[in-house]
Amino acid sequence: MKTTFNINNLVRANIKALKPYSSARDEYKDATSQNMVFLDANENPFENGVNRYPDPQQQDVKALLSKIKKVSTNQILLGNGSDEVLDLIFRAFCDPNQDKIITLPPTYGMYEVLANTNAIEVIKIELTKDFQPDFDEILKASNTETKLLFLCSPNNPTANSFEASIIEKLITNFQGIVVIDEAYIDFSNQQSWISRLQEFPNVIVTQTLSKAYGMAGIRLGVCYASAEIIAVLNKIKPPYNVNELTQQKAIERLKNQAEVSEEITSIITEREQLMLALKTINFVSTIYPSDANFVLVKVDDANKRYNQLIMQGIVVRNRTNQPLCENCLRLTVGTKTENKRLIEALKKI
């Protein structure tokens, strides 16, 4: 347990001094009021379902997530996709042209893009050959300027989860904030680190409704952390960053946990069937373990096989240019019909 961690030591000075923008809907919050005339936000008065600004704090969505994830609403922040959440983390804790972050390639490419956008240096510590964090090398690269460590688990594009013991050692020893990206956690047997936020005040967990919830089109990312970290991020988030239609669709989906669970079960079942079928493809040399809704495979010539699949009407992701992923293709688990078509195409080529 980190007893000496103080979030104020990491927050940028200008963010500490920042007075957040107060929107009209922040100032008047009584949503239960009936027959009120709202003339405070310069909105179009003609009702069409979306003429009013959305709830800036997305309280109804957070209430549902709070019950599902068993975490307080003041420990939840919502963003326009996980990318906005990640960007807010950069802007809150990293001083441009001064601070640094650590990423563990091969991993999600937006960490580096956002770092470059915010003028933050990226220190890259490659995963080990079995796709696990290199604890010793990470700590060697850490100092007072390395504010953020990004752990994607299950990892994209390798599909595996990081060992919990390694993650805990990193959380305990890293002096900055550890951001654990759990976009694919619903397809894994691993326990979410959300359940241990009270133990580790330097942990931020990000999740999404794009994968298991099947709502990539509404762009809703979720951040779970201590109430203190969430308060900092709330200071700098745009006032209406999650639109009304996104909130409505999220609520509808979150209320239908049974259907979500069925789809997750189906995807996991199809994943296992797909991995078995891939063993029959002669140019597939390695099928890596998967805790996600995709499978990473090593083939004889990734560029060649990628183009051949395109000719068969199937688009996969060529990851051969990523570290440790030479001649690797990333295959998303589709429906039973789509997976069957993929295997048939692989056999033809």
Beta strands, then each sheet from edge to edge (+ up, - down):
strand 1: 76-79
strand 2: 100-103
strand 3: 121-124
strand 4: 146-152
strand 5: 177-181
strand 6: 203-208
strand 7: 221-224
strand 8: 284-287
strand 9: 294-299
strand 10: 317-318
strand 11: 328-332
sheet 1: 1+ 7- 6+ 5+ 4+ 2+ 3+
sheet 2: 8+ 9- 11+ 10-
end
